[in-house]
Amino acid sequence: MGRSLTGVHYHSMLTNKRLLVTGGAGFMGSDFIRHVLLKTKFTGTILNLDLLTYAANLENLKEVENDPRYTFIKGDVSDAKLIEELFVTHPFDMIVHFAAETHVDRSIDQPKSFIETNIIGTYTLLESLRRHRHIHLHLISTDEVYGDLPTREGTFTEISPYAPSSPYAASKAAADHLALSYARTYGLSVTVSHASNNYGGHQHPEKLIPRMIQRCLTGEDLTVYGSGEQVRDWLFVEDHSEAIYFILCRGKKGQVYNVGGEKEKTNLEVIDHIIERLTEIQDTDPSIYRRRIIHVADRPGHDFRYAMDITKIKKELGWYPKTDFDAGLRRTIQGALKGALK
């Protein structure tokens, strides 16, 4: 892959569009729905299709569950009959496709579900779109499709070659290829975005930041894969939601956009930031937490570094990340503390 199709502006306004959001009860999908309904002048409708697997939670959408613009349907994005019925009964303008299995460790242990959801689910949507060609599809993907950078030098661009390291990354790469190939072969309206590591409220504790916060609060060991020197670029989820909104409003058909936070940290640095912010809030001694850090055997195929060049989305769409890492982390920790006190 590594190419994008030349296209014209798909549309300039999202205000009154009818959206299907797949995986909208998950961490990123629910934040996007809240962003659209609570922070924009959106007058259209959103239908949230989610199977409610382990990482989904309708509590994430309590703020908007009674909003007349919002509807929830429980269902599987891989269910071709259901998808076709929805397309017939609901005149969607756009699909925002979050639904995916996303955790690398799980993909190593149980790759089948990643193939079924990430590849077959995307294929199912694309096949229905061949019969409903007026609908635009935006696919949310990951920086992990590019593989890793072995040093602290360089960044990935939208034309970097794909080199996925895990079954998760490979399944997302396959979905990207399918979506852009359908755009080229069948003339479908498609955009794709690659996001760096997201963090923020409502994230499942299998992910690094909420897991470490939870373990600090429960007194468990803070286990770190290998040396802990692996580098990730951290993107506050609310900034990501805004980026997706910008792409839907201003993006071009057939184009790929990298979305990053420009906040590179090693895993050990992230844990240290968590400890610093948590002990500031609690007014406690950080050594209480630091002595619980334990290094364990590294994960198979563990990528060293992800880093993306986000010049394209900045220049073409005017989006840039706005949230300072420590400020976002403080908000994330404060939300976790409120949850722990319930």
NUZAKOL-486955 format. One line per 2 residues: their letters; for each residue z, y, x of C-alpha. Coordinates in nm, 4 decimals. Example, Ala and Ser with C-alpha at 12.3 -4.5 7.8 and 13.67 -1.06 7.14 Angstrom:
NUZAKOL-486955
AS> 0.7800,-0.4500,1.2300; 0.7140,-0.1060,1.3670
end
This chain:
NUZAKOL-486955
MG> 0.0000,0.0000,0.0000; 0.1063,0.3279,0.1556
RS> -0.1430,0.5355,-0.0406; -0.1267,0.7377,-0.3595
LT> -0.4037,0.8243,-0.5993; -0.5415,1.1730,-0.6198
GV> -0.4646,1.3107,-0.9627; -0.4159,1.6184,-1.1765
HY> -0.0996,1.7416,-1.3390; 0.0002,1.4949,-1.6098
HS> 0.1840,1.7583,-1.8123; 0.3813,2.0720,-1.7579
ML> 0.6580,2.0397,-2.0166; 0.8998,1.7614,-2.1091
TN> 1.0789,1.9544,-2.3829; 0.9586,1.7712,-2.6942
KR> 0.8504,1.4361,-2.5466; 0.9496,1.0942,-2.6785
LL> 1.0997,0.8883,-2.3963; 1.1696,0.5190,-2.3543
VT> 1.4340,0.4778,-2.0837; 1.4741,0.1207,-1.9617
GG> 1.8082,0.0286,-1.8079; 1.9630,0.3442,-1.9504
AG> 2.3168,0.2030,-1.9636; 2.3267,0.1518,-1.5882
FM> 2.4563,0.3940,-1.3284; 2.1390,0.5928,-1.2629
GS> 1.9763,0.5493,-1.6036; 2.2816,0.6745,-1.7927
DF> 2.3124,0.9769,-1.5649; 1.9478,1.0620,-1.6288
IR> 1.9955,1.0382,-2.0059; 2.3045,1.2603,-1.9902
HV> 2.1135,1.5055,-1.7696; 1.8240,1.5362,-2.0135
LL> 2.0381,1.5625,-2.3279; 2.3174,1.7815,-2.1921
KT> 2.1627,1.9972,-1.9196; 1.8085,2.0787,-2.0368
KF> 1.6403,2.2292,-2.3419; 1.5068,1.8887,-2.4433
TG> 1.4169,1.8646,-2.8140; 1.2448,1.5265,-2.8061
TI> 1.3932,1.1777,-2.8408; 1.5250,0.9116,-2.6044
LN> 1.5333,0.5405,-2.6814; 1.7524,0.3517,-2.4350
LD> 1.6514,-0.0135,-2.3884; 1.9109,-0.2112,-2.1936
LL> 2.0052,-0.5789,-2.1814; 2.3674,-0.4859,-2.1012
TY> 2.4063,-0.7182,-1.8039; 2.7101,-0.6991,-1.5758
AA> 2.6284,-0.3581,-1.4209; 2.5551,-0.1797,-1.7504
NL> 2.8165,-0.0024,-1.9590; 2.7636,0.1882,-2.2827
EN> 3.0830,0.3808,-2.2048; 2.8631,0.5727,-1.9603
LK> 2.6918,0.7277,-2.2640; 2.9938,0.8150,-2.4809
EV> 2.9095,1.1853,-2.4506; 2.5708,1.1391,-2.6153
EN> 2.6014,0.8259,-2.8285; 2.6082,1.0306,-3.1521
DP> 2.3377,1.2734,-3.0458; 2.0543,1.2574,-3.3043
RY> 1.8023,1.2640,-3.0200; 1.9400,0.9383,-2.8756
TF> 1.9006,0.5732,-2.9850; 2.0144,0.2523,-2.8162
IK> 1.8487,-0.0894,-2.8501; 1.9761,-0.3978,-2.6721
GD> 1.6870,-0.5917,-2.5238; 1.5136,-0.7349,-2.2190
VS> 1.2362,-0.5384,-2.0510; 1.0714,-0.8756,-1.9731
DA> 1.0448,-0.9622,-2.3452; 0.6752,-0.8969,-2.4087
KL> 0.7071,-0.9315,-2.7875; 0.9912,-0.6805,-2.8046
IE> 0.8149,-0.4323,-2.5776; 0.4984,-0.4467,-2.7863
EL> 0.6983,-0.4018,-3.1073; 0.8704,-0.0959,-2.9626
FV> 0.5390,0.0539,-2.8544; 0.3963,0.0019,-3.2043
TH> 0.6981,0.1310,-3.3972; 0.7946,0.4181,-3.1640
PF> 0.5242,0.6658,-3.0558; 0.6480,0.7094,-2.6988
DM> 0.4968,0.9652,-2.4661; 0.6686,0.8364,-2.1516
IV> 0.8614,0.5463,-2.0057; 1.1258,0.6107,-1.7413
HF> 1.1733,0.2671,-1.5881; 1.5171,0.2197,-1.4324
AA> 1.5796,-0.1400,-1.5456; 1.6288,-0.3489,-1.2323
ET> 1.8554,-0.5773,-1.0396; 1.9586,-0.3653,-0.7418
HV> 2.2290,-0.5200,-0.5247; 2.1057,-0.6609,-0.1929
DR> 2.3913,-0.9131,-0.1550; 2.3184,-1.0584,-0.4985
SI> 1.9480,-1.0799,-0.4177; 2.0290,-1.2901,-0.1114
DQ> 2.2448,-1.5275,-0.3165; 2.0438,-1.5265,-0.6419
PK> 1.6873,-1.3997,-0.5872; 1.5450,-1.5428,-0.9113
SF> 1.6902,-1.2736,-1.1383; 1.5388,-1.0056,-0.9125
IE> 1.1938,-1.1593,-0.9494; 1.2341,-1.1862,-1.3256
TN> 1.3633,-0.8344,-1.3897; 1.2061,-0.6248,-1.1172
II> 0.8618,-0.7856,-1.1036; 0.8082,-0.9547,-1.4408
GT> 0.9794,-0.6693,-1.6263; 0.7489,-0.4135,-1.4675
YT> 0.4451,-0.6358,-1.5283; 0.5429,-0.6679,-1.8960
LL> 0.5552,-0.2914,-1.9397; 0.2238,-0.2443,-1.7605
ES> 0.0489,-0.5038,-1.9768; 0.1620,-0.3247,-2.2928
LR> 0.0512,0.0059,-2.1437; -0.3014,-0.1310,-2.1154
RH> -0.2994,-0.1314,-2.4983; -0.1151,0.2001,-2.5305
RH> -0.2877,0.4032,-2.2650; -0.1567,0.7438,-2.3705
IH> 0.1953,0.6583,-2.2472; 0.2968,0.7694,-1.8975
LH> 0.5119,0.5373,-1.6815; 0.7500,0.6629,-1.4165
LI> 0.8905,0.3844,-1.1978; 1.2180,0.4424,-1.0136
ST> 1.2042,0.2597,-0.6811; 1.3953,0.2582,-0.3535
DE> 1.3644,0.3622,0.0096; 1.4334,-0.0023,0.0988
VY> 1.0689,-0.0947,0.0319; 0.9859,0.0646,0.3682
GD> 1.2164,-0.1679,0.5608; 1.4346,-0.0096,0.8248
LP> 1.4192,0.2333,1.1132; 1.5603,0.0668,1.4269
TR> 1.6827,0.3924,1.5852; 1.8172,0.7332,1.4804
EG> 1.4672,0.8780,1.5222; 1.1939,0.9213,1.2615
TF> 1.1714,0.9182,0.8813; 0.9719,0.7450,0.6098
TE> 0.6996,0.9357,0.4272; 0.5152,0.8430,0.1089
IS> 0.2407,0.6809,0.3187; 0.4679,0.4733,0.5416
PY> 0.3810,0.1018,0.5395; 0.5929,-0.1340,0.3336
AP> 0.8156,-0.3809,0.5216; 1.0933,-0.4983,0.2841
SS> 1.3781,-0.6941,0.4429; 1.5595,-0.8444,0.1405
PY> 1.4545,-1.0192,-0.1818; 1.5707,-0.7045,-0.3647
AA> 1.3508,-0.4753,-0.1567; 1.0575,-0.7173,-0.1807
SK> 1.0859,-0.7313,-0.5597; 1.0853,-0.3520,-0.5824
AA> 0.7911,-0.3334,-0.3434; 0.6020,-0.5759,-0.5676
AD> 0.6775,-0.3577,-0.8708; 0.5466,-0.0510,-0.6858
HL> 0.2261,-0.2321,-0.5929; 0.1747,-0.3521,-0.9490
AL> 0.2286,-0.0087,-1.1013; -0.0058,0.1730,-0.8630
SY> -0.2677,-0.1016,-0.8782; -0.2697,-0.0799,-1.2596
AR> -0.3121,0.2954,-1.2269; -0.6124,0.2475,-1.0016
TY> -0.7731,-0.0510,-1.1743; -0.7032,0.0278,-1.5399
GL> -0.6672,0.4054,-1.5251; -0.3043,0.4055,-1.6418
SV> -0.0878,0.7139,-1.5984; 0.1798,0.6236,-1.3420
TV> 0.4151,0.7942,-1.0986; 0.6631,0.6305,-0.8592
SH> 0.9708,0.7692,-0.6846; 1.1644,0.6198,-0.3942
AS> 1.5302,0.7186,-0.3891; 1.7806,0.6935,-0.1077
NN> 2.1333,0.5558,-0.1644; 2.2837,0.7072,-0.4788
YG> 2.6527,0.7716,-0.5351; 2.8599,0.9343,-0.8075
GH> 3.0626,0.8545,-1.1179; 3.0213,0.5361,-1.3229
QH> 2.8745,0.3332,-1.0338; 2.9463,-0.0408,-1.0294
PE> 3.2063,-0.1329,-0.7640; 2.9734,-0.3774,-0.5889
KL> 2.8240,-0.0709,-0.4151; 2.9771,0.0680,-0.0953
IP> 3.1349,0.3956,-0.2095; 3.2960,0.2799,-0.5376
RM> 3.4021,-0.0465,-0.3713; 3.5808,0.1352,-0.0921
IQ> 3.7447,0.3803,-0.3325; 3.8621,0.0920,-0.5504
RC> 3.9980,-0.1014,-0.2533; 4.1851,0.2014,-0.1269
LT> 4.3484,0.2386,-0.4680; 4.4356,-0.1320,-0.5023
GE> 4.5646,-0.1811,-0.1481; 4.2925,-0.4279,-0.0449
DL> 4.1221,-0.4555,0.2941; 3.8264,-0.2251,0.3556
TV> 3.5745,-0.4841,0.4761; 3.2776,-0.3551,0.6745
YG> 2.9631,-0.5525,0.7609; 2.9110,-0.5903,1.1366
SG> 2.9686,-0.2786,1.3448; 2.9518,-0.0446,1.0464
EQ> 2.7000,0.1693,1.2359; 2.4226,0.1167,0.9813
VR> 2.2882,0.4517,0.8598; 2.2070,0.5474,0.5020
DW> 2.0928,0.8723,0.3436; 2.3236,0.9638,0.0537
LF> 2.1970,1.1263,-0.2669; 2.4319,1.2451,-0.5414
VE> 2.3179,1.0807,-0.8645; 2.3015,1.4106,-1.0550
DH> 2.0575,1.5467,-0.7977; 1.8509,1.2312,-0.8392
SE> 1.8378,1.2781,-1.2169; 1.7157,1.6331,-1.1697
AI> 1.4473,1.5101,-0.9290; 1.3205,1.2600,-1.1859
YF> 1.3133,1.5353,-1.4470; 1.1063,1.7497,-1.2086
IL> 0.8630,1.4623,-1.1509; 0.8204,1.4067,-1.5247
CR> 0.7598,1.7779,-1.5806; 0.5501,1.8636,-1.2776
GK> 0.4386,1.5428,-1.1084; 0.0804,1.4290,-1.0696
KG> -0.0682,1.1062,-1.1977; -0.0832,0.8271,-0.9432
QV> 0.1484,1.0020,-0.6967; 0.4515,0.8734,-0.5069
YN> 0.7507,1.0970,-0.4360; 1.0354,1.0321,-0.1922
VG> 1.3735,1.1562,-0.3173; 1.6549,1.1828,-0.0634
GE> 1.9830,1.3618,-0.0174; 1.9282,1.4551,0.3501
KE> 2.2859,1.3409,0.4144; 2.2664,1.0619,0.6745
KT> 2.5948,0.8823,0.7441; 2.6932,0.5554,0.9064
NL> 2.8891,0.3193,0.6840; 3.2000,0.3866,0.8933
EV> 3.1490,0.7616,0.8528; 3.1246,0.7179,0.4757
ID> 3.4518,0.5241,0.4705; 3.6162,0.7922,0.6833
HI> 3.4959,1.0644,0.4434; 3.6371,0.8664,0.1503
IE> 3.9737,0.8326,0.3239; 3.9805,1.2035,0.4129
RL> 3.8967,1.3208,0.0610; 4.1308,1.0696,-0.1051
TE> 4.4288,1.1578,0.1131; 4.3646,1.5300,0.0589
IQ> 4.3794,1.4735,-0.3161; 4.6823,1.2443,-0.2947
DT> 4.8542,1.4343,-0.0118; 4.9114,1.1091,0.1774
DP> 4.8709,0.9823,0.5336; 4.5106,0.8666,0.6086
SI> 4.6378,0.6006,0.8516; 4.7579,0.4048,0.5460
YR> 4.3944,0.3372,0.4636; 4.2391,0.3384,0.8119
RR> 4.4460,0.0433,0.9283; 4.2995,-0.1637,0.6439
II> 3.9433,-0.1364,0.7842; 3.8284,-0.4869,0.8842
HV> 3.4898,-0.5812,1.0319; 3.3313,-0.8995,0.8950
AD> 3.0140,-1.0961,0.9759; 2.7015,-0.8899,0.9212
RP> 2.4770,-0.9428,0.6193; 2.1572,-1.1452,0.6825
GH> 1.8590,-0.9184,0.7468; 2.0762,-0.6066,0.7357
DF> 1.8607,-0.2952,0.7800; 1.9880,-0.0530,1.0437
RY> 1.8742,0.2823,0.9062; 1.6976,0.4391,0.6104
AM> 1.5801,0.8017,0.6237; 1.3116,0.9759,0.4220
DI> 1.0999,1.2833,0.4637; 1.1218,1.4678,0.1301
TK> 0.8839,1.7500,0.2199; 0.6358,1.6481,-0.0503
IK> 0.8701,1.6805,-0.3481; 1.0114,2.0043,-0.2093
KE> 0.6723,2.1687,-0.1587; 0.4824,2.0308,-0.4576
LG> 0.7539,2.0229,-0.7227; 1.0176,2.2637,-0.5965
WY> 1.3030,2.0120,-0.5998; 1.5646,1.9779,-0.3269
PK> 1.9111,1.8134,-0.3147; 2.1868,2.0596,-0.4010
TD> 2.5159,1.8697,-0.3739; 2.7184,1.8712,-0.0527
FD> 2.8215,1.5158,0.0396; 3.1937,1.5854,0.0512
AG> 3.1821,1.7836,-0.2740; 3.0040,1.4976,-0.4489
LR> 3.2434,1.2484,-0.2963; 3.5459,1.4494,-0.4126
RT> 3.4108,1.4496,-0.7688; 3.3455,1.0755,-0.7463
IQ> 3.6998,1.0047,-0.6234; 3.8572,1.2311,-0.8852
GA> 3.6666,1.0433,-1.1562; 3.7851,0.7112,-1.0140
LK> 4.1465,0.8336,-1.0072; 4.1264,0.9374,-1.3723
GA> 3.9914,0.5926,-1.4575; 4.2673,0.4223,-1.2620
LK> 4.5322,0.6169,-1.4541; 4.4061,0.5164,-1.7998
end
